[in-house]
Amino acid sequence: MGIYGALATAVTGLRAQSFALENISGNIANSQTAGYKRIETSFVDLIPDAPLKQQTPGTVIGQSRGTVNDAGDVVSSANDTFMAINGSGFFVVEEQIGQNDGKAIFSGASYYTRRGDFDINKEGYLVNGAGYFLKGLSIDRETGNVSGSVPEVIQLSNAFLPAQRTTRLDYQLNLPQLPKNAGYDINIPNSEIMDAADYIATPPDITASVSGAALTGTDNAATVMQAGESLTLTVGGVDVIFDFYDGNAGAYSGSNIGIDVQTATPVDINSALANMQTALNASGVSGTGDATIGINGSGNIEITLGTDTVTSFSVADGTTGLGLPSGVNNPVDSSLAYRVPTIEAQQNSNFLADSIAGGAITVYAPNGSPVNVQIRWAKIDKTTMGGVDRWNMFYMANSEATGSQTMWINAGQDYDFNSSGSMSPAIASITLNNLTVNGVNVGDLVIQHNAAGVTQFADQGGTAQVTAMAQNGYPAGEFISVTINEAGRVVASYTNGQQVEVAEVVLANFNSPNSMKRLDGGLFAATSESGEAILDGGNGILGGALESSNTDISEEFTKLIVTQQAYSAGTRIVSTADEMLKEALNMVR
């Protein structure tokens, strides 16, 4: 190789160290550049082809080695639109190539960067410090799902968010088993119950009754009441027994209603039942004076206590075919159990005393007008009165009503509860049709309880305990700010308190990120060596944060010292080769 070869090799060394110095200087210069990825220098020796005994070290060249997959430190930022990537991947951005009628025109090509200092420009685009526009996937406001799979430049709108009418009210509560409303008096039985008679003209109370088998009145009574059988009515605790003719004994006992007493011949069912009614009316037992026993309009035997609406009775049926069910038969006090459809303004004081508060909530009409919905609950029946534990829900329809004008409206649903405090049957939801409050129409409103959302458990205070009350409407709102959430979604905030996800930032990953081509502004382009971009959702994006340069100043200064010494050593080789050449030339003299 000789002196000239040594000189040429030394020059390649100087060139390679100069290249390393250039990279070091670039790294130090960009130590404060957001998202910057330092460049390392790799030295590659070039060995000339030579016999085994004549091999030489050869020359050297400097090559760049990327550190794209080495993350920089993540620091917090007061700017909510700044983003950092916690892990691998790149933001997808696009370059603006001009304007048309004041609107940006884009190149259509996607580039990639880790520089996340995005801010909103005057047109609503998210632009980073290098002037590149962020791309993402739009979000369907109705479903909250990403729509499409091709990233587009994200543009935010500062227009008002339209009002949304309230269509659903999530409402859950516990009603007290004993409501201690203003009208409740421990010394007055049933004083906690709302009496419909105080508000409307109710139908008369209904007497206790029982119905049995279908009968044909002209049939022989013996077909359903055989000799030796009996029927017992217990009225007000007193037994009234009907015995049927015992032919074998040849005697009559009790009322002997199975035959004609005078002729000792069988009678038909109508006559037998008439005999029973006569005997019952004449028994002297309280409540039986105008009791009835006969076949009703449906063809079934029926026993009632006539006009007595207080006394209850029970049946013990020992006959072949009357089919009267055993058990207690109670009168129905319809004045208490009857549902009151509306409450007039002049009845408001009584109603407030007969009911308990069930909470209030503001809902919204289609134009965004707020509507205050007040709810009250009234217990209208209970098991100790012979009925079931039953409640009705009311809402205030007109707070300014006077006189006979309607102030409160019944929701139109009976809420019945069993002994365990659960609704029976369960009511998952009800609908208030065409809800109007104080003249403002909201429309149909679904009140969602869920299957076990309303209960009746004992409560010491005797008040309703609301456990859930939320609605899905809101008024119009003005755009105020943008943030990035943990899922990498761009969230717009409005003055009405709503936060709307408008786009999802996507991340691009590459099989060989260090093989991407570097461009100005911390930008990278895909190459055949890096592979195509693999797009993924925005998980791993940190809002209000920024990735710093991955340059370590102390490490760069260390490499700077080594490079300087290597360059100085290379110059000594050049000097030495020069001296040797001079000596060789001087030999001619």
C-alpha positions as CSV (number, residue, x, y, z in Angstrom):
1,M,0.0,0.0,0.0
2,G,2.8,2.3,0.8
3,I,3.1,5.9,2.0
4,Y,0.5,7.1,-0.5
5,G,-2.0,4.5,0.8
6,A,-1.4,5.4,4.4
7,L,-1.9,9.1,3.5
8,A,-5.2,8.2,1.7
9,T,-6.4,6.1,4.6
10,A,-5.6,8.9,7.1
11,V,-7.7,11.3,4.9
12,T,-10.7,9.0,5.1
13,G,-10.3,8.9,8.8
14,L,-10.3,12.6,9.0
15,R,-13.3,12.7,6.8
16,A,-15.1,10.2,9.0
17,Q,-14.3,12.1,12.2
18,S,-15.5,15.3,10.5
19,F,-18.8,13.5,9.7
20,A,-19.1,12.4,13.3
21,L,-18.4,15.9,14.5
22,E,-21.1,17.2,12.2
23,N,-23.6,14.8,13.8
24,I,-22.5,15.7,17.3
25,S,-22.9,19.4,16.6
26,G,-26.4,18.7,15.2
27,N,-27.4,16.8,18.3
28,I,-26.1,19.5,20.6
29,A,-27.8,22.2,18.5
30,N,-31.2,20.3,18.8
31,S,-30.9,19.4,22.5
32,Q,-33.9,21.6,23.2
33,T,-35.9,20.7,20.1
34,A,-39.2,18.9,21.0
35,G,-39.3,15.3,19.8
36,Y,-35.8,15.5,18.2
37,K,-34.0,12.2,17.7
38,R,-30.2,12.3,17.9
39,I,-28.0,10.8,15.2
40,E,-25.3,8.4,16.1
41,T,-22.2,7.8,13.9
42,S,-21.2,4.3,12.8
43,F,-17.7,3.8,11.4
44,V,-17.3,1.2,8.7
45,D,-13.9,-0.1,7.5
46,L,-13.4,-0.7,3.8
47,I,-10.9,-3.6,3.2
48,P,-9.2,-3.8,-0.3
49,D,-9.0,-7.2,-2.0
50,A,-5.5,-8.6,-1.3
51,P,-3.7,-11.9,-0.7
52,L,-3.9,-13.3,2.9
53,K,-0.4,-12.2,3.7
54,Q,-0.9,-8.8,2.2
55,Q,-4.2,-7.7,3.9
56,T,-4.3,-4.2,5.3
57,P,-6.8,-2.4,7.7
58,G,-8.1,-0.4,4.8
59,T,-9.9,3.0,4.8
60,V,-13.0,4.1,6.8
61,I,-16.3,5.8,6.2
62,G,-18.8,7.4,8.6
63,Q,-22.5,6.4,8.5
64,S,-25.5,7.8,10.3
65,R,-27.5,5.5,12.7
66,G,-30.9,6.7,13.8
67,T,-32.3,6.6,17.4
68,V,-35.9,7.0,16.4
69,N,-37.0,4.3,18.8
70,D,-35.2,5.9,21.8
71,A,-37.8,8.1,23.6
72,G,-36.9,11.4,25.1
73,D,-38.0,12.6,28.5
74,V,-41.7,13.4,28.8
75,V,-42.4,16.7,30.6
76,S,-45.8,18.2,31.5
77,S,-47.1,21.3,29.8
78,A,-49.8,23.9,30.6
79,N,-51.0,23.6,27.0
80,D,-53.8,21.1,26.9
81,T,-53.3,20.3,23.2
82,F,-49.6,19.4,23.6
83,M,-49.2,15.6,23.3
84,A,-46.5,13.1,24.0
85,I,-46.4,9.4,23.1
86,N,-45.8,7.0,25.9
87,G,-44.2,4.2,24.0
88,S,-43.6,3.5,20.3
89,G,-45.3,5.1,17.3
90,F,-45.6,8.5,15.5
91,F,-48.2,11.2,15.1
92,V,-49.5,11.2,11.5
93,V,-49.3,14.7,10.0
94,E,-49.8,16.4,6.7
95,E,-48.1,19.4,5.0
96,Q,-50.0,22.5,3.8
97,I,-49.0,23.4,0.2
98,G,-51.1,26.5,-0.3
99,Q,-54.4,28.3,0.2
100,N,-57.5,28.7,-1.8
101,D,-60.1,31.3,-0.9
102,G,-58.4,31.6,2.5
103,K,-58.6,27.9,3.2
104,A,-55.7,25.5,3.6
105,I,-54.8,23.1,0.8
106,F,-53.0,19.9,1.8
107,S,-50.6,17.7,-0.1
108,G,-52.5,14.5,0.6
109,A,-49.3,12.7,1.7
110,S,-48.8,11.5,5.2
111,Y,-45.7,12.1,7.2
112,Y,-44.7,11.0,10.7
113,T,-43.3,12.8,13.8
114,R,-42.8,12.6,17.5
115,R,-43.0,16.3,17.8
116,G,-46.3,16.9,19.7
117,D,-46.4,20.6,20.4
118,F,-49.7,21.0,18.6
119,D,-51.8,24.2,18.9
120,I,-55.0,25.4,17.4
121,N,-54.6,27.8,14.5
122,K,-57.2,30.4,13.3
123,E,-58.9,27.8,11.1
124,G,-59.3,25.3,13.9
125,Y,-56.5,22.9,12.8
126,L,-54.0,21.4,15.2
127,V,-50.6,22.5,14.0
128,N,-47.2,21.6,15.6
129,G,-44.3,24.0,16.0
130,A,-42.8,22.8,12.7
131,G,-46.0,23.8,10.8
132,Y,-47.4,20.3,10.2
133,F,-51.1,19.5,10.6
134,L,-52.3,16.6,12.8
135,K,-54.4,13.9,11.3
136,G,-56.9,11.5,13.0
137,L,-60.2,9.7,12.6
138,S,-63.5,11.5,13.1
139,I,-66.0,10.3,15.8
140,D,-69.7,9.9,15.3
141,R,-71.4,12.0,18.0
142,E,-74.5,9.8,18.2
143,T,-72.6,6.5,18.8
144,G,-69.3,7.7,20.1
145,N,-67.6,5.3,17.7
146,V,-64.8,6.0,15.3
147,S,-66.2,6.5,11.8
148,G,-63.9,5.5,8.9
149,S,-60.3,4.1,8.9
150,V,-58.4,6.6,6.8
151,P,-56.9,9.5,8.8
152,E,-57.8,13.0,7.8
153,V,-56.6,16.4,9.0
154,I,-58.4,17.3,12.2
155,Q,-60.3,20.5,12.1
156,L,-62.2,21.8,15.1
157,S,-65.3,24.1,15.0
158,N,-66.0,26.9,17.3
159,A,-69.7,26.9,16.5
160,F,-72.3,26.6,19.3
161,L,-73.1,23.0,20.3
162,P,-76.8,22.6,19.6
163,A,-79.2,21.9,22.5
164,Q,-80.3,18.3,23.1
165,R,-83.8,17.6,24.3
166,T,-84.1,15.4,27.4
167,T,-85.4,12.0,26.4
168,R,-84.4,9.9,29.4
169,L,-84.4,10.4,33.1
170,D,-82.5,7.8,35.2
171,Y,-84.4,7.8,38.5
172,Q,-84.0,5.4,41.4
173,L,-85.0,5.8,45.1
174,N,-86.3,4.1,48.2
175,L,-89.8,4.8,49.4
176,P,-90.4,4.5,53.2
177,Q,-92.7,1.7,54.3
178,L,-94.3,4.3,56.6
179,P,-94.3,7.7,55.0
180,K,-94.1,10.4,57.7
181,N,-95.7,13.2,55.7
182,A,-97.2,16.3,57.2
183,G,-100.6,14.6,57.5
184,Y,-99.3,11.6,59.4
185,D,-100.5,11.2,63.0
186,I,-99.3,8.2,65.0
187,N,-102.7,8.2,66.8
188,I,-104.8,8.2,63.7
189,P,-104.8,4.9,61.7
190,N,-104.0,5.2,58.0
191,S,-103.3,8.9,58.3
192,E,-100.3,8.5,56.1
193,I,-102.4,7.3,53.2
194,M,-103.7,9.6,50.6
195,D,-107.5,9.4,50.5
196,A,-108.8,9.9,47.0
197,A,-112.2,11.1,48.4
198,D,-110.4,14.3,49.4
199,Y,-109.6,15.1,45.8
200,I,-112.2,13.5,43.5
201,A,-115.7,11.9,43.5
202,T,-114.7,8.3,43.9
203,P,-116.9,5.2,43.2
204,P,-118.5,3.6,46.3
205,D,-116.5,1.1,48.4
206,I,-116.9,-2.5,47.2
207,T,-118.2,-5.2,49.5
208,A,-116.3,-8.5,50.2
209,S,-117.3,-11.2,47.8
210,V,-116.3,-14.7,46.5
211,S,-117.1,-16.5,43.2
212,G,-117.0,-20.2,42.6
213,A,-117.9,-22.8,39.9
214,A,-120.1,-22.2,36.8
215,L,-123.6,-23.6,37.5
216,T,-126.9,-24.1,35.6
217,G,-129.7,-23.0,38.0
218,T,-132.2,-25.5,36.7
219,D,-130.0,-28.6,37.5
220,N,-130.7,-30.8,40.4
221,A,-129.0,-29.3,43.5
222,A,-127.8,-32.8,44.5
223,T,-125.3,-32.6,41.6
224,V,-123.3,-30.0,43.4
225,M,-124.5,-30.4,47.1
226,Q,-124.7,-34.0,48.1
227,A,-126.3,-35.4,51.2
228,G,-124.0,-35.1,54.3
229,E,-121.9,-32.2,52.8
230,S,-121.7,-28.8,54.3
231,L,-120.6,-25.2,53.6
232,T,-119.3,-22.9,56.3
233,L,-119.2,-19.1,56.1
234,T,-117.3,-17.3,58.8
235,V,-118.6,-13.7,58.9
236,G,-117.0,-11.3,61.4
237,G,-115.6,-14.2,63.3
238,V,-119.0,-16.0,63.6
239,D,-119.6,-19.3,61.7
240,V,-122.8,-19.8,59.7
241,I,-123.1,-23.5,58.7
242,F,-125.2,-25.0,55.8
243,D,-125.8,-28.7,56.2
244,F,-127.4,-30.7,53.4
245,Y,-130.1,-33.5,53.7
246,D,-128.8,-36.8,55.0
247,G,-131.1,-39.4,53.5
248,N,-129.5,-42.3,55.3
249,A,-130.1,-40.8,58.7
250,G,-133.7,-39.9,57.7
251,A,-133.4,-36.6,59.6
252,Y,-132.9,-33.0,58.9
253,S,-130.2,-30.9,60.3
254,G,-129.2,-27.2,59.9
255,S,-131.0,-25.6,57.1
256,N,-131.6,-28.8,55.1
257,I,-131.4,-26.8,51.9
258,G,-131.0,-29.8,49.7
259,I,-134.7,-30.7,49.5
260,D,-138.1,-29.1,49.8
261,V,-138.8,-29.5,53.5
262,Q,-142.5,-29.8,53.0
263,T,-142.5,-32.5,50.3
264,A,-139.0,-34.0,51.1
265,T,-138.2,-33.9,47.3
266,P,-135.0,-32.6,45.7
267,V,-134.9,-29.0,44.4
268,D,-132.9,-27.3,41.7
269,I,-129.8,-25.2,42.2
270,N,-131.6,-21.9,42.0
271,S,-134.0,-22.9,44.8
272,A,-131.2,-24.3,47.0
273,L,-129.2,-21.1,46.7
274,A,-132.3,-19.0,47.5
275,N,-132.8,-21.2,50.6
276,M,-129.2,-20.5,51.6
277,Q,-129.6,-16.7,51.2
278,T,-132.7,-16.7,53.2
279,A,-131.0,-18.6,56.0
280,L,-128.0,-16.3,55.9
281,N,-130.1,-13.2,56.0
282,A,-132.0,-14.6,59.0
283,S,-128.9,-15.8,60.9
284,G,-128.6,-12.5,62.9
285,V,-124.9,-12.3,62.3
286,S,-123.7,-8.7,61.8
287,G,-123.1,-7.9,58.1
288,T,-125.4,-10.7,56.7
289,G,-128.8,-8.8,56.7
290,D,-128.7,-8.1,53.0
291,A,-126.1,-10.7,51.9
292,T,-126.6,-12.4,48.6
293,I,-126.1,-16.0,47.4
294,G,-126.8,-16.8,43.8
295,I,-125.6,-17.2,40.2
296,N,-124.1,-14.0,38.8
297,G,-124.2,-12.8,35.2
298,S,-121.2,-14.9,34.3
299,G,-123.0,-18.1,35.4
300,N,-120.8,-18.6,38.5
301,I,-122.0,-19.0,42.1
302,E,-121.2,-15.8,44.0
303,I,-121.6,-14.8,47.7
304,T,-121.4,-11.2,48.8
305,L,-122.3,-9.2,51.9
306,G,-124.5,-6.9,50.0
307,T,-124.1,-3.2,51.1
308,D,-121.8,-4.0,54.0
309,T,-118.4,-2.6,52.9
310,V,-116.6,-3.1,56.2
311,T,-117.0,-6.8,57.2
312,S,-114.9,-9.5,55.7
313,F,-115.7,-13.3,55.6
314,S,-114.1,-16.6,54.8
315,V,-115.3,-19.8,53.2
316,A,-114.8,-23.5,54.1
317,D,-116.4,-25.3,51.1
318,G,-117.1,-29.0,51.8
319,T,-119.4,-29.5,48.7
320,T,-118.9,-31.6,45.6
321,G,-119.3,-28.8,43.0
322,L,-119.8,-25.3,44.3
323,G,-116.0,-24.7,43.9
324,L,-115.8,-21.7,46.3
325,P,-112.2,-21.0,47.1
326,S,-111.1,-21.1,50.7
327,G,-109.6,-18.0,52.3
328,V,-110.4,-14.5,53.6
329,N,-112.4,-12.2,51.4
330,N,-111.9,-8.5,52.3
331,P,-113.9,-5.5,51.1
332,V,-112.2,-3.0,48.8
333,D,-112.0,0.6,50.1
334,S,-111.9,2.2,46.7
335,S,-111.8,5.7,48.1
336,L,-108.3,5.0,49.3
337,A,-107.0,2.7,46.6
338,Y,-108.4,4.8,43.7
339,R,-105.8,6.6,41.6
340,V,-106.1,10.4,41.6
341,P,-105.3,11.6,38.1
342,T,-104.6,15.3,38.8
343,I,-104.3,17.7,41.7
344,E,-105.9,21.2,41.5
345,A,-104.1,24.3,42.8
346,Q,-106.7,24.7,45.5
347,Q,-106.0,21.2,46.7
348,N,-102.2,21.7,46.9
349,S,-102.0,22.2,50.6
350,N,-103.8,18.9,51.3
351,F,-101.7,17.1,48.6
352,L,-98.4,18.3,50.2
353,A,-99.6,17.0,53.5
354,D,-100.6,13.6,52.0
355,S,-97.3,13.1,50.0
356,I,-93.5,13.2,50.4
357,A,-90.9,14.9,48.3
358,G,-89.2,12.7,45.6
359,G,-86.6,15.1,44.4
360,A,-86.3,17.6,41.6
361,I,-84.3,17.9,38.4
362,T,-83.8,20.3,35.5
363,V,-84.5,18.8,32.1
364,Y,-84.3,20.5,28.7
365,A,-86.9,21.3,25.9
366,P,-85.9,20.9,22.3
367,N,-84.8,24.5,22.1
368,G,-82.6,24.1,25.2
369,S,-85.0,25.9,27.6
370,P,-84.5,24.6,31.1
371,V,-87.6,23.0,32.8
372,N,-87.7,22.2,36.5
373,V,-89.4,18.9,37.2
374,Q,-90.5,18.4,40.8
375,I,-91.6,14.9,41.9
376,R,-93.7,13.8,44.9
377,W,-94.9,10.4,46.0
378,A,-98.2,9.5,47.7
379,K,-99.0,6.1,49.3
380,I,-102.6,5.2,48.3
381,D,-103.0,1.7,49.8
382,K,-101.4,-0.8,52.1
383,T,-101.7,-4.4,53.1
384,T,-103.3,-3.8,56.6
385,M,-106.2,-2.2,54.8
386,G,-106.8,-5.4,52.8
387,G,-105.0,-4.2,49.7
388,V,-101.3,-4.0,48.7
389,D,-98.5,-1.5,49.5
390,R,-99.2,0.9,46.6
391,W,-97.6,4.2,45.6
392,N,-98.3,6.8,42.9
393,M,-95.8,9.3,41.5
394,F,-96.8,12.9,40.7
395,Y,-95.0,15.7,38.9
396,M,-95.7,19.4,39.1
397,A,-97.2,20.6,35.8
398,N,-97.9,24.2,36.6
399,S,-96.3,26.0,39.5
400,E,-98.4,29.1,38.8
401,A,-101.8,27.4,38.7
402,T,-104.7,28.9,40.7
403,G,-108.1,27.7,41.8
404,S,-109.3,24.7,39.9
405,Q,-106.4,24.7,37.4
406,T,-104.2,21.6,37.4
407,M,-101.0,21.9,39.4
408,W,-99.8,18.3,39.8
409,I,-100.3,15.3,37.4
410,N,-100.2,11.6,38.3
411,A,-97.6,9.7,36.2
412,G,-100.3,7.1,35.6
413,Q,-98.5,4.1,37.1
414,D,-99.2,2.1,40.3
415,Y,-96.1,1.0,42.1
416,D,-96.9,-2.1,44.2
417,F,-94.5,-3.7,46.6
418,N,-94.3,-7.1,48.2
419,S,-93.4,-7.9,51.8
420,S,-89.7,-7.9,51.0
421,G,-89.8,-4.3,49.8
422,S,-89.4,-5.1,46.1
423,M,-91.7,-4.0,43.3
424,S,-94.2,-6.6,42.3
425,P,-94.4,-6.7,39.4
426,A,-91.1,-5.0,38.6
427,I,-91.3,-1.8,36.6
428,A,-88.2,-1.1,34.6
429,S,-89.4,2.2,33.1
430,I,-92.4,4.4,32.5
431,T,-93.0,7.1,29.9
432,L,-94.5,10.6,30.6
433,N,-96.2,11.3,27.3
434,N,-95.9,14.9,26.0
435,L,-94.4,16.3,29.2
436,T,-95.3,19.9,29.6
437,V,-94.2,22.0,32.6
438,N,-95.2,25.7,33.1
439,G,-96.2,25.8,29.4
440,V,-92.9,24.5,28.1
441,N,-93.2,21.3,26.1
442,V,-90.4,18.8,26.6
443,G,-92.0,15.9,24.7
444,D,-92.1,12.2,25.7
445,L,-89.8,11.5,28.6
446,V,-88.8,7.9,29.6
447,I,-88.2,7.5,33.3
448,Q,-85.7,4.7,33.7
449,H,-85.9,2.8,37.0
450,N,-84.2,-0.5,36.1
451,A,-85.8,-3.7,37.5
452,A,-84.9,-3.0,41.1
453,G,-84.4,0.8,41.0
454,V,-87.5,1.6,43.2
455,T,-87.8,-0.1,46.6
456,Q,-89.9,0.2,49.8
457,F,-87.8,-0.4,52.8
458,A,-88.3,0.9,56.3
459,D,-86.9,4.4,56.8
460,Q,-86.7,5.9,60.3
461,G,-87.3,9.4,58.9
462,G,-90.2,8.3,56.8
463,T,-88.8,10.2,53.7
464,A,-87.8,9.1,50.2
465,Q,-84.1,8.6,49.7
466,V,-83.1,9.3,46.0
467,T,-80.1,7.2,45.0
468,A,-79.9,8.2,41.3
469,M,-81.3,11.1,39.4
470,A,-79.7,12.1,36.0
471,Q,-81.0,13.2,32.6
472,N,-79.4,13.2,29.1
473,G,-80.4,16.7,27.9
474,Y,-78.5,20.0,27.8
475,P,-78.8,23.5,26.5
476,A,-76.8,25.0,23.7
477,G,-73.2,25.8,24.5
478,E,-70.3,27.9,23.3
479,F,-67.0,26.4,22.4
480,I,-64.3,27.2,25.0
481,S,-61.4,24.8,24.9
482,V,-59.9,21.5,23.7
483,T,-58.1,18.7,25.6
484,I,-56.7,15.3,24.8
485,N,-58.0,12.5,27.0
486,E,-56.3,9.2,28.0
487,A,-57.7,7.4,25.0
488,G,-56.0,9.8,22.6
489,R,-59.3,11.5,21.7
490,V,-59.7,15.2,21.0
491,V,-62.4,16.5,23.4
492,A,-64.1,19.9,22.9
493,S,-65.5,21.6,26.0
494,Y,-68.5,23.9,25.9
495,T,-70.0,26.5,28.3
496,N,-73.0,24.2,29.0
497,G,-70.6,21.7,30.7
498,Q,-70.7,19.2,27.8
499,Q,-67.5,17.6,26.6
500,V,-67.7,16.2,23.1
501,E,-65.2,13.8,21.5
502,V,-64.7,15.0,18.0
503,A,-61.7,13.0,16.7
504,E,-59.3,10.3,17.7
505,V,-55.6,10.8,17.2
506,V,-54.0,7.7,15.5
507,L,-50.5,6.4,15.9
508,A,-48.4,4.9,13.2
509,N,-45.9,2.2,13.9
510,F,-43.2,0.7,11.7
511,N,-41.3,-2.6,11.6
512,S,-38.0,-0.7,11.2
513,P,-38.5,2.9,12.5
514,N,-34.7,3.7,12.3
515,S,-34.9,3.1,8.5
516,M,-37.2,6.0,8.0
517,K,-36.1,9.1,6.1
518,R,-35.5,12.2,8.1
519,L,-37.0,15.5,6.9
520,D,-37.1,19.0,8.2
521,G,-39.0,19.8,11.4
522,G,-38.6,16.5,13.1
523,L,-40.5,14.8,10.3
524,F,-40.0,11.3,9.0
525,A,-41.1,9.6,5.8
526,A,-41.7,5.9,5.2
527,T,-39.2,4.1,3.0
528,S,-39.0,0.6,1.5
529,E,-36.6,-0.3,4.3
530,S,-38.9,0.9,7.1
531,G,-42.0,-0.7,5.8
532,E,-45.5,0.7,5.5
533,A,-47.2,2.5,8.4
534,I,-49.3,0.3,10.8
535,L,-52.1,2.5,12.1
536,D,-53.5,2.0,15.6
537,G,-55.7,3.9,18.1
538,G,-54.6,6.7,20.3
539,N,-53.8,4.6,23.4
540,G,-50.5,5.7,24.9
541,I,-51.0,9.4,24.1
542,L,-50.5,11.8,27.0
543,G,-52.3,15.1,26.8
544,G,-50.8,18.2,28.3
545,A,-47.3,16.8,27.9
546,L,-44.4,17.0,25.5
547,E,-41.5,14.7,24.5
548,S,-38.1,16.4,24.8
549,S,-35.1,15.7,22.6
550,N,-33.4,12.4,23.4
551,T,-30.0,14.2,23.2
552,D,-27.8,13.8,26.3
553,I,-25.4,16.8,26.5
554,S,-22.9,15.1,28.7
555,E,-22.7,12.1,26.4
556,E,-22.4,14.3,23.3
557,F,-19.5,16.2,25.0
558,T,-17.8,12.9,25.8
559,K,-18.1,11.9,22.1
560,L,-16.9,15.4,21.1
561,I,-13.6,14.9,23.1
562,V,-13.1,11.4,21.6
563,T,-13.7,12.7,18.1
564,Q,-11.4,15.6,18.5
565,Q,-8.5,13.3,19.7
566,A,-9.2,10.9,16.8
567,Y,-9.1,13.7,14.3
568,S,-5.8,15.0,15.8
569,A,-4.3,11.6,15.6
570,G,-5.3,11.4,11.9
571,T,-3.5,14.6,11.2
572,R,-0.4,13.2,12.8
573,I,-0.5,10.3,10.3
574,V,-0.7,12.9,7.4
575,S,2.3,14.8,8.9
576,T,4.3,11.6,9.3
577,A,3.5,10.4,5.7
578,D,4.5,13.9,4.5
579,E,7.9,13.6,6.3
580,M,8.5,10.1,4.9
581,L,7.8,11.3,1.4
582,K,10.3,14.2,1.8
583,E,12.9,11.7,3.0
584,A,12.2,9.5,0.0
585,L,12.6,12.4,-2.4
586,N,15.9,13.5,-0.7
587,M,17.4,10.1,-1.4
588,V,17.9,11.2,-5.1
589,R,20.3,13.9,-4.1
